[in-house]
Amino acid sequence: MKLTERFWNIIKKSQTDRPAECEKIADEHAIEFADWCASEEVTSLIEDLIIVEKLNKVPETKELLQIFKKRKRFMKTKTTKQSKVTDVIKALEIGQSFNKKEFVISVWGQSDYFVYRSFDVLFSKAKKELIGREFKTEKGFIIRTK
């Protein structure tokens, strides 16, 4: 359930219940945001964004909150993308291949540094699930070798 939906559900309730429930929701999200800010993921993400010149300095809290919201939306779709990556490599027979760029564009709708990096992470996770199968990348194609 989205944050706005949760607040609208509270607004529909009696006025005496509203403040406590609003505070509880805000606390939950503040704790989640604070934990995320303290994680290694944030440090790595900021370094990557500075390297590719999407950021020119360490972001302020407000900017971090915007990044957090975008990442949270992305994380909701990640499981679907993970299953698509797993399904495509699970279906490959030995010697079969697929075009990495075409697949990335069909799933993400675009191809850039961050999308390819996301694909590589999901591909790595999928390979770990499929013990005994081996793959190689050659001229933009991912080929099952074993």
VENKA-V933316 format. One record per residue. N is the residue number from 1. RES is the residue in one small letter. PSI is psi in radians with two decimals (* if undefined). OMEGA is omega as a letter, one per 40 degrees, with the letter a starting at -180 (NA if undefined). Layout:
n=N res=RES psi=PSI omega=OMEGA
n=N res=RES psi=PSI omega=OMEGA
This chain:
n=1 res=m psi=2.34 omega=a
n=2 res=k psi=2.74 omega=i
n=3 res=l psi=-0.77 omega=a
n=4 res=t psi=-0.67 omega=i
n=5 res=e psi=-0.71 omega=i
n=6 res=r psi=-0.73 omega=i
n=7 res=f psi=-0.69 omega=i
n=8 res=w psi=-0.65 omega=i
n=9 res=n psi=-0.62 omega=i
n=10 res=i psi=-0.72 omega=a
n=11 res=i psi=-0.57 omega=i
n=12 res=k psi=-0.36 omega=a
n=13 res=k psi=3.06 omega=i
n=14 res=s psi=2.69 omega=a
n=15 res=q psi=-0.44 omega=a
n=16 res=t psi=-0.49 omega=a
n=17 res=d psi=-0.38 omega=a
n=18 res=r psi=-0.96 omega=a
n=19 res=p psi=-0.78 omega=a
n=20 res=a psi=-0.73 omega=a
n=21 res=e psi=-0.67 omega=i
n=22 res=c psi=-0.75 omega=i
n=23 res=e psi=-0.70 omega=i
n=24 res=k psi=-0.79 omega=i
n=25 res=i psi=-0.79 omega=i
n=26 res=a psi=-0.73 omega=i
n=27 res=d psi=-0.77 omega=a
n=28 res=e psi=-0.81 omega=a
n=29 res=h psi=-0.59 omega=i
n=30 res=a psi=-0.72 omega=i
n=31 res=i psi=-0.76 omega=i
n=32 res=e psi=-0.75 omega=i
n=33 res=f psi=-0.77 omega=a
n=34 res=a psi=-0.74 omega=i
n=35 res=d psi=-0.74 omega=i
n=36 res=w psi=-0.76 omega=a
n=37 res=c psi=-0.56 omega=a
n=38 res=a psi=-0.06 omega=a
n=39 res=s psi=2.81 omega=i
n=40 res=e psi=-0.50 omega=i
n=41 res=e psi=-0.74 omega=a
n=42 res=v psi=-0.79 omega=i
n=43 res=t psi=-0.83 omega=a
n=44 res=s psi=-0.75 omega=a
n=45 res=l psi=-0.78 omega=i
n=46 res=i psi=-0.77 omega=i
n=47 res=e psi=-0.77 omega=i
n=48 res=d psi=-0.75 omega=a
n=49 res=l psi=-0.61 omega=i
n=50 res=i psi=-0.71 omega=a
n=51 res=i psi=-0.77 omega=a
n=52 res=v psi=0.21 omega=i
n=53 res=e psi=0.52 omega=i
n=54 res=k psi=-0.40 omega=i
n=55 res=l psi=2.58 omega=i
n=56 res=n psi=-0.05 omega=i
n=57 res=k psi=2.98 omega=i
n=58 res=v psi=2.23 omega=a
n=59 res=p psi=2.67 omega=i
n=60 res=e psi=2.99 omega=a
n=61 res=t psi=-0.73 omega=a
n=62 res=k psi=-0.74 omega=i
n=63 res=e psi=-0.69 omega=i
n=64 res=l psi=-0.68 omega=i
n=65 res=l psi=-0.71 omega=i
n=66 res=q psi=-0.74 omega=i
n=67 res=i psi=-0.73 omega=i
n=68 res=f psi=-0.78 omega=a
n=69 res=k psi=-0.74 omega=i
n=70 res=k psi=-0.77 omega=i
n=71 res=r psi=-0.65 omega=a
n=72 res=k psi=-0.72 omega=i
n=73 res=r psi=-0.72 omega=i
n=74 res=f psi=-0.73 omega=a
n=75 res=m psi=-0.51 omega=i
n=76 res=k psi=-0.58 omega=a
n=77 res=t psi=-0.17 omega=a
n=78 res=k psi=-0.73 omega=a
n=79 res=t psi=-0.65 omega=i
n=80 res=t psi=-0.79 omega=i
n=81 res=k psi=-0.69 omega=i
n=82 res=q psi=-0.79 omega=a
n=83 res=s psi=-0.59 omega=i
n=84 res=k psi=-0.74 omega=i
n=85 res=v psi=-0.82 omega=i
n=86 res=t psi=-0.78 omega=a
n=87 res=d psi=-0.73 omega=a
n=88 res=v psi=-0.67 omega=a
n=89 res=i psi=-0.45 omega=i
n=90 res=k psi=-0.58 omega=a
n=91 res=a psi=-0.26 omega=a
n=92 res=l psi=2.32 omega=i
n=93 res=e psi=2.88 omega=i
n=94 res=i psi=2.25 omega=a
n=95 res=g psi=-0.29 omega=i
n=96 res=q psi=2.76 omega=a
n=97 res=s psi=2.98 omega=i
n=98 res=f psi=2.69 omega=a
n=99 res=n psi=2.03 omega=a
n=100 res=k psi=-0.81 omega=a
n=101 res=k psi=-0.80 omega=i
n=102 res=e psi=-0.72 omega=i
n=103 res=f psi=-0.82 omega=a
n=104 res=v psi=-0.80 omega=a
n=105 res=i psi=-0.66 omega=a
n=106 res=s psi=-0.56 omega=a
n=107 res=v psi=-0.81 omega=a
n=108 res=w psi=-0.38 omega=a
n=109 res=g psi=-0.04 omega=i
n=110 res=q psi=2.98 omega=i
n=111 res=s psi=2.08 omega=i
n=112 res=d psi=-3.09 omega=a
n=113 res=y psi=-0.83 omega=a
n=114 res=f psi=-0.65 omega=i
n=115 res=v psi=-0.80 omega=i
n=116 res=y psi=-0.65 omega=i
n=117 res=r psi=-0.73 omega=i
n=118 res=s psi=-0.78 omega=i
n=119 res=f psi=-0.81 omega=a
n=120 res=d psi=-0.69 omega=i
n=121 res=v psi=-0.81 omega=a
n=122 res=l psi=-0.66 omega=i
n=123 res=f psi=-0.74 omega=i
n=124 res=s psi=-0.77 omega=i
n=125 res=k psi=-0.72 omega=a
n=126 res=a psi=-0.69 omega=i
n=127 res=k psi=-0.64 omega=i
n=128 res=k psi=-0.54 omega=i
n=129 res=e psi=-0.49 omega=a
n=130 res=l psi=1.22 omega=a
n=131 res=i psi=2.37 omega=i
n=132 res=g psi=-0.20 omega=i
n=133 res=r psi=2.42 omega=i
n=134 res=e psi=2.61 omega=a
n=135 res=f psi=2.71 omega=i
n=136 res=k psi=2.71 omega=i
n=137 res=t psi=2.26 omega=a
n=138 res=e psi=2.05 omega=i
n=139 res=k psi=0.76 omega=i
n=140 res=g psi=0.02 omega=i
n=141 res=f psi=2.47 omega=i
n=142 res=i psi=2.13 omega=a
n=143 res=i psi=2.35 omega=i
n=144 res=r psi=2.19 omega=a
n=145 res=t psi=-0.38 omega=a
n=146 res=k psi=* omega=NA
